[in-house]
Amino acid sequence: MRFLKRSLLGLFLLGMSLGLLVIAGDMLYSSIQERMTNGQPQRPQRERSYTATVLVAERTSIQPVISTFGEIVSTHTLEVRAPIGGTIVGLSPNFVEGGKVAEGELILEIDPSDAKSALDLAIADMNDAKVGLADAERLLDLAREDLVAAELQVNLRQRAYERSVTLLERGVGTSTDLDNAEITLSTALQAVLTKKRALAQAETRLEQATTALDRRQISVSEAERKLSQTRLFAEFDGIFTNVTAIEGGLVTPNERLARLIDPEALDVSFRVSSLQYSHLLDDNGSLVSAEVDIDLSLGNNSLSTTGVITRESPAVGEGQTGRLLIAHIEGSETNALRPGDFVTVSIREPEMQNVFVVPATAVNSEGEVLVVNDQNRLEELEVRVLRKQEDDVILASRGLDGRTIIAERSPTLGEGIRIEARMAAQEGADPAFEEPQMVALSDEERSELRQRVEANQFMPADVKQRILKQLEEDEIPKDMLDRLRRRG
């Protein structure tokens, strides 16, 4: 039992000794730390602040622009085709790929020999028809005269018959004379019918001769038209493309020889999304005549012109989305554009009033911006995003006018955080360079700061040498002075 008590007492004394050693070691470590810090008191823990780029939101008016790609199309194109077949005996020097022609210029001639022969035959047939018509007119006149003579004979025979009847009633004449007079009258009436039939035949022959002459005249007109088609003239000022005709070549009727394009009658077709299309509608849901800017890239240079939206495609198209719009080009630089050119189209929407234009980095996905209050702390403010314009967004908000907002949000920034504001670079300035603010130091301040830097055991040697060298200057950056004072 005595052995157990002595053992417990020994363990107790051992624990007390170890505890005293730990306390002594801690006191020694604290003394060493205090000596290393040159007896300076420990600085109190300060609230951490972040430097952020800010800007002032101001109401403005802006005309949003929709950027898309389009294709130049021609609205005045003519397919040059051979109206008749034959051998090409003449071509205009301008009837080549890219050749320019003026309206009314002779561009192609086909061998007219067959057409001239057909015209001569048609004219000869027309002359025969004229002779036949004249003969039919003469026969008609004779038939009319024969009918008149036959009718006169009927009148004479009628009077003779009536005279015979009178004589027979008086008892002077005989029945034989009356029968002969009646037979003669009947024969005269039959002759009248024969003459009428001949007159009808003469009239029919005249009508047939007139119809034949009309046909011959139509044949002559057709032959003249075919002869005129052996010479092709330009219907408008234009440029040739897809030329296949060569002098001496044999062409068939309706064979395509080239295409004639009017270089000044050009449109641009482009496709926009359904959302962008909704921005181009007026209050009645009709498409507005918005102005467009057209840019054609020519290597290091570009060609720019303007136009106005005139119409839209009535169908979306299989496998397509959005709307296909067409604008008429009205600029003066259309001579350099060609159908098929791939261009950039910028559509100017109707002007928007009382809106805010801020960088897209200032708005999060939930439509909120960070505003700076009077205590340089951040607050969330809900806004409504109206448009996106390249790296900017157009906002609408009631409480945003004149407020300072964060231009570039980051994960470290949030509501309630204290910041040190730094104004964003103005438009046209170099955002990569900002002139530092310099301040002058008195000899006492310079000496005090030098002592603080030299006494700082945690500062790297190269940084310490750089700061000491800057302290030798007449002026130092204000940011560096503020950091040194905070560390003191």
C-alpha positions in Angstrom: 0.0 0.0 0.0 2.9 2.4 0.8 4.4 1.5 -2.5 1.2 2.5 -4.4 1.0 5.9 -2.5 4.7 6.7 -3.3 4.1 5.8 -7.0 1.0 8.1 -7.3 2.9 10.9 -5.6 5.8 10.4 -8.0 3.4 10.6 -11.0 1.9 13.8 -9.6 5.2 15.5 -9.1 6.2 14.4 -12.7 3.0 15.9 -14.2 3.6 19.2 -12.2 7.1 19.4 -13.5 6.0 18.9 -17.1 3.3 21.5 -16.8 5.8 24.0 -15.4 8.2 23.2 -18.3 5.4 23.9 -20.8 4.5 27.2 -19.2 8.1 28.3 -19.1 8.5 27.3 -22.8 5.5 29.4 -23.8 6.7 32.4 -21.9 10.1 32.0 -23.5 8.5 31.8 -27.0 6.4 34.9 -26.3 9.4 36.8 -25.1 11.3 35.9 -28.3 8.4 36.9 -30.5 8.1 40.2 -28.7 11.8 40.9 -29.1 11.6 40.1 -32.8 8.9 42.6 -33.2 11.1 45.2 -31.5 8.6 45.6 -28.7 5.9 47.0 -31.1 2.3 46.3 -30.0 0.3 43.9 -32.1 -1.9 45.6 -34.6 -5.7 45.2 -34.3 -7.5 43.1 -36.9 -8.9 45.4 -39.7 -11.9 44.7 -42.0 -10.7 43.6 -45.4 -11.8 45.8 -48.4 -11.6 45.1 -52.1 -10.6 47.3 -55.0 -13.3 47.4 -57.7 -13.8 49.3 -61.0 -17.0 51.3 -60.8 -19.0 53.7 -63.1 -21.9 56.1 -62.7 -25.1 55.0 -64.4 -26.8 57.8 -66.4 -29.9 57.8 -68.4 -29.3 58.2 -72.2 -30.9 57.6 -75.6 -29.5 54.9 -77.9 -30.3 53.3 -81.2 -29.7 49.6 -80.8 -28.0 47.8 -83.7 -28.6 44.2 -84.8 -25.6 42.6 -86.5 -26.0 39.7 -88.9 -24.7 38.4 -92.2 -26.4 38.6 -95.6 -26.1 38.0 -99.3 -26.3 40.4 -102.2 -29.1 39.5 -104.7 -30.2 41.1 -107.9 -33.7 42.3 -108.5 -33.3 43.0 -112.2 -31.8 40.0 -114.0 -32.5 38.9 -117.6 -31.9 35.4 -119.1 -30.5 36.0 -122.6 -31.9 33.2 -124.8 -31.9 32.5 -128.5 -35.4 33.2 -129.8 -34.8 31.1 -133.0 -32.3 28.6 -134.0 -29.4 29.2 -136.4 -25.8 30.1 -136.7 -24.4 33.1 -134.8 -22.9 35.4 -137.4 -22.2 38.5 -135.2 -21.4 39.2 -131.5 -20.9 42.5 -129.7 -17.4 43.0 -128.3 -19.1 43.5 -124.9 -20.9 40.1 -125.1 -18.3 38.5 -122.8 -18.1 37.6 -119.1 -18.2 40.9 -117.2 -18.9 42.9 -120.3 -21.0 46.1 -119.8 -23.7 47.1 -122.3 -26.1 50.0 -122.7 -29.8 49.8 -123.3 -30.6 49.2 -127.0 -27.1 48.1 -127.9 -26.9 45.3 -130.5 -25.3 42.3 -128.8 -25.9 39.3 -131.0 -27.0 38.5 -134.6 -28.1 35.1 -135.9 -27.9 34.2 -139.7 -31.0 35.8 -141.2 -31.1 33.9 -144.5 -33.8 31.4 -143.6 -35.9 34.1 -141.9 -35.6 36.3 -145.0 -36.6 33.5 -147.3 -39.6 32.7 -145.1 -40.6 36.4 -145.3 -40.3 36.5 -149.1 -42.5 33.4 -149.4 -45.0 34.9 -147.0 -45.2 38.2 -148.9 -45.7 36.2 -152.2 -48.6 34.2 -150.6 -50.0 37.5 -149.4 -50.0 39.0 -152.9 -51.8 35.8 -154.2 -54.4 36.3 -151.5 -54.9 39.9 -152.6 -55.4 38.8 -156.2 -57.9 36.2 -155.0 -59.7 38.8 -153.0 -60.0 41.2 -155.9 -61.4 38.4 -158.1 -63.9 37.5 -155.5 -65.0 41.2 -155.3 -65.5 41.3 -159.1 -67.5 38.1 -159.1 -69.7 39.4 -156.3 -70.4 42.6 -158.3 -71.4 40.5 -161.4 -73.6 38.2 -159.3 -75.5 41.3 -157.9 -76.0 42.6 -161.5 -77.3 39.2 -162.7 -79.8 39.2 -159.8 -81.0 42.6 -160.7 -81.5 41.6 -164.3 -83.4 38.4 -163.3 -85.7 40.4 -161.0 -86.4 42.8 -163.9 -87.4 39.8 -166.1 -89.7 38.6 -163.3 -91.4 42.0 -163.3 -91.9 41.9 -167.1 -93.2 38.3 -167.0 -95.6 39.3 -164.2 -97.1 42.1 -166.2 -97.4 39.8 -169.3 -99.2 37.2 -167.2 -101.6 39.8 -165.8 -102.3 41.2 -169.3 -103.1 37.6 -170.5 -105.6 37.2 -167.6 -107.3 40.5 -168.5 -107.6 39.6 -172.2 -109.0 36.2 -171.3 -111.6 37.8 -169.1 -112.7 40.1 -172.0 -112.9 37.1 -174.3 -110.1 38.4 -176.5 -107.3 36.1 -175.4 -107.1 32.3 -175.3 -106.3 29.9 -172.5 -103.2 28.8 -174.3 -101.7 32.3 -174.2 -102.5 32.4 -170.5 -100.7 29.1 -169.9 -97.7 30.3 -171.9 -97.5 33.5 -169.9 -97.7 31.6 -166.6 -94.9 29.2 -167.6 -92.7 32.1 -168.7 -93.3 33.8 -165.3 -92.4 30.6 -163.5 -89.2 30.3 -165.5 -88.2 33.9 -164.6 -88.8 33.3 -160.9 -86.6 30.2 -161.1 -83.9 32.2 -162.7 -84.1 34.7 -159.8 -83.5 31.9 -157.3 -80.5 30.7 -159.4 -79.0 34.3 -159.4 -79.5 34.6 -155.6 -77.7 31.3 -155.1 -74.8 32.6 -157.3 -74.8 35.8 -155.3 -74.5 33.9 -152.0 -71.6 31.8 -153.4 -69.9 35.0 -154.5 -70.3 36.5 -151.0 -68.9 33.3 -149.5 -65.9 33.3 -151.8 -65.3 37.0 -150.9 -65.3 36.1 -147.2 -62.9 33.2 -147.8 -60.6 35.4 -149.9 -60.6 38.0 -147.0 -59.8 35.3 -144.5 -57.0 33.9 -146.7 -55.5 37.4 -147.0 -55.7 37.9 -143.2 -53.8 34.6 -142.8 -51.2 35.6 -145.3 -50.7 38.9 -143.5 -50.3 37.1 -140.2 -47.7 34.9 -141.9 -45.9 37.9 -143.1 -46.0 39.5 -139.6 -44.7 36.2 -138.1 -41.9 36.1 -140.7 -41.0 39.7 -140.0 -40.9 38.9 -136.3 -38.6 36.0 -136.8 -36.4 38.1 -139.0 -36.3 40.8 -136.2 -35.4 38.1 -133.7 -32.2 37.4 -135.5 -30.8 40.6 -133.9 -30.8 40.8 -130.1 -30.5 44.2 -128.3 -29.8 44.9 -124.6 -33.0 45.7 -122.8 -31.3 47.7 -120.1 -27.9 48.8 -118.9 -26.2 45.8 -117.3 -23.3 43.4 -117.0 -23.1 40.0 -118.7 -22.4 36.7 -116.8 -22.5 33.0 -117.5 -21.8 33.7 -121.2 -21.8 30.6 -123.4 -22.3 32.1 -127.0 -19.5 32.1 -129.5 -19.4 33.5 -133.0 -20.1 30.8 -135.5 -21.8 28.6 -133.0 -25.1 26.9 -133.8 -27.8 27.6 -131.3 -31.3 26.1 -130.8 -34.5 27.9 -130.0 -34.7 29.0 -126.3 -31.1 28.1 -125.7 -29.6 30.1 -122.8 -26.7 32.3 -124.0 -25.9 34.5 -121.0 -27.4 36.4 -118.0 -27.7 40.2 -118.0 -27.6 41.8 -114.5 -28.4 45.3 -113.6 -25.6 46.3 -111.1 -27.7 49.2 -109.7 -30.8 47.1 -108.8 -29.5 45.2 -105.9 -30.9 43.9 -102.6 -29.4 42.2 -99.6 -31.2 39.3 -97.9 -30.4 38.4 -94.3 -31.8 36.3 -91.6 -32.6 37.4 -88.0 -33.8 35.5 -85.0 -37.4 35.6 -83.8 -36.4 37.8 -80.9 -34.5 40.2 -83.1 -37.4 40.3 -85.5 -39.8 41.3 -82.7 -37.6 44.4 -82.1 -38.3 45.5 -85.7 -42.1 45.5 -85.4 -44.3 48.6 -84.8 -47.3 48.8 -82.5 -49.5 47.2 -85.2 -47.2 44.2 -85.7 -45.9 45.4 -89.1 -42.3 45.4 -90.1 -40.7 48.9 -89.9 -38.6 50.4 -92.7 -35.4 50.3 -90.7 -32.2 51.5 -92.1 -29.3 49.0 -92.5 -25.5 49.5 -93.0 -23.9 47.0 -95.4 -20.1 46.2 -95.2 -18.2 44.1 -97.7 -14.7 43.0 -96.6 -12.1 43.5 -99.3 -9.0 42.3 -97.6 -7.4 45.1 -95.7 -10.2 47.5 -96.9 -13.9 47.4 -96.7 -16.8 48.8 -98.8 -19.7 50.3 -97.0 -23.2 51.3 -98.2 -26.7 51.7 -96.8 -30.1 50.4 -97.5 -33.7 50.2 -96.2 -35.7 47.1 -95.2 -38.5 46.8 -97.8 -40.0 43.3 -97.3 -39.7 39.9 -95.7 -40.0 36.3 -96.9 -43.5 34.9 -96.6 -42.2 31.5 -95.4 -39.6 30.5 -92.9 -38.2 27.7 -95.0 -37.6 24.1 -94.2 -34.9 23.6 -91.6 -34.6 27.3 -91.0 -35.5 29.6 -88.0 -36.2 33.2 -87.5 -37.2 35.5 -90.4 -35.6 36.2 -93.8 -35.6 40.0 -94.4 -34.8 41.9 -97.6 -33.4 45.4 -97.8 -33.0 47.5 -100.9 -29.6 49.0 -101.3 -29.7 52.8 -101.8 -26.1 53.8 -101.2 -23.8 55.1 -103.9 -21.3 52.3 -103.7 -23.4 49.6 -105.4 -21.2 49.4 -108.5 -18.6 47.4 -106.5 -21.2 44.9 -105.2 -22.1 41.8 -107.1 -24.9 39.2 -106.6 -23.6 36.5 -104.3 -21.4 38.7 -102.2 -21.3 37.8 -98.5 -21.7 41.0 -96.4 -22.1 42.1 -92.9 -25.4 43.8 -92.2 -26.1 46.2 -89.3 -29.7 46.9 -88.7 -30.6 50.1 -86.9 -33.5 49.6 -84.6 -35.9 52.4 -83.5 -34.3 54.7 -80.9 -34.8 53.8 -77.2 -35.3 56.6 -74.7 -34.4 56.8 -70.9 -32.2 53.7 -70.8 -28.9 52.8 -69.3 -25.9 51.4 -71.2 -23.4 49.5 -69.0 -20.8 46.7 -69.6 -22.3 43.2 -69.8 -19.9 42.2 -66.9 -21.9 44.5 -64.6 -25.0 42.3 -64.7 -25.4 38.8 -63.4 -27.5 36.0 -64.8 -30.4 37.0 -62.6 -30.6 40.6 -63.9 -29.0 42.3 -60.9 -26.2 44.9 -60.5 -24.1 45.8 -57.5 -24.4 49.5 -56.5 -22.2 51.3 -54.0 -23.9 53.0 -51.1 -22.7 56.0 -48.9 -20.6 53.7 -46.7 -18.8 52.2 -49.8 -20.6 48.9 -49.3 -22.3 47.0 -52.0 -26.0 46.5 -52.5 -28.0 44.4 -55.0 -30.3 46.2 -57.3 -32.7 44.4 -59.7 -32.7 45.7 -63.3 -34.4 44.7 -66.6 -32.1 43.8 -69.5 -33.6 45.1 -72.8 -30.9 44.5 -75.3 -27.3 43.2 -75.7 -24.9 45.2 -77.7 -21.6 43.5 -78.2 -19.8 43.9 -74.8 -22.6 46.2 -73.4 -26.2 45.7 -72.3 -29.1 48.2 -72.4 -31.0 48.3 -69.0 -34.2 49.7 -67.7 -34.5 50.5 -64.0 -36.2 53.1 -61.8 -33.6 53.4 -59.1 -30.4 53.3 -61.1 -30.1 56.8 -62.4 -27.0 58.5 -60.9 -26.0 55.5 -58.8 -22.4 54.1 -58.8 -22.3 50.5 -59.9 -19.6 47.8 -60.2 -18.4 47.7 -63.8 -16.9 44.2 -63.5 -18.4 41.7 -61.1 -16.3 38.9 -59.7 -16.9 36.0 -57.3 -15.3 37.9 -54.4 -17.8 40.8 -54.6 -21.2 40.5 -53.0 -23.8 42.4 -51.0 -22.4 44.1 -47.9 -18.8 43.9 -48.9 -16.7 47.1 -48.4 -14.8 48.3 -51.5 -12.3 50.9 -52.6 -13.8 52.4 -55.8 -11.8 53.0 -58.9 -13.5 54.8 -61.8 -13.6 53.0 -65.1 -11.6 54.4 -67.9 -13.6 56.8 -70.1 -14.4 56.0 -73.7 -11.4 56.7 -75.9 -8.9 56.5 -73.1 -6.3 53.8 -72.6 -7.7 51.5 -69.9 -4.3 49.8 -69.4 -2.7 53.1 -68.1 -3.7 55.2 -65.2 -1.5 58.1 -63.9 -0.7 57.4 -60.3 -1.3 60.2 -57.7 2.0 61.4 -56.2 2.4 63.1 -52.8 5.4 64.9 -51.2 6.9 63.9 -47.9 8.5 65.9 -45.1 11.8 64.9 -43.6 10.2 63.7 -40.4 7.7 61.5 -42.4 10.4 60.1 -44.6 12.6 59.2 -41.7 9.6 57.6 -39.8 8.6 55.5 -42.8 12.2 54.4 -43.4 12.4 53.2 -39.9 9.2 51.2 -40.2 10.4 49.5 -43.4 13.7 48.6 -42.0 12.2 47.3 -38.7 9.7 45.0 -40.7 11.1 41.5 -40.4 8.4 39.9 -42.6 9.0 42.0 -45.8 11.2 40.4 -48.5 14.6 41.9 -48.9 14.1 42.9 -52.6 10.8 44.6 -51.8 12.3 46.4 -48.8 15.2 47.7 -51.0 12.7 48.9 -53.7 10.6 50.8 -51.2 13.6 52.3 -49.5 14.8 53.5 -52.9 11.4 55.1 -53.6 11.4 56.8 -50.3 14.6 58.7 -51.4 12.5 60.4 -54.1 10.9 63.8 -53.6 7.4 62.3 -54.2 6.0 58.9 -53.8 2.8 57.3 -55.0 -0.2 57.9 -52.7 -1.2 54.3 -52.8 2.2 53.2 -51.4 2.0 55.9 -48.6 -1.4 54.6 -47.6 -0.2 51.0 -47.4 2.9 51.9 -45.3 0.7 53.9 -42.9 -1.8 51.1 -42.5 1.0 48.7 -41.7 2.4 51.0 -39.0 
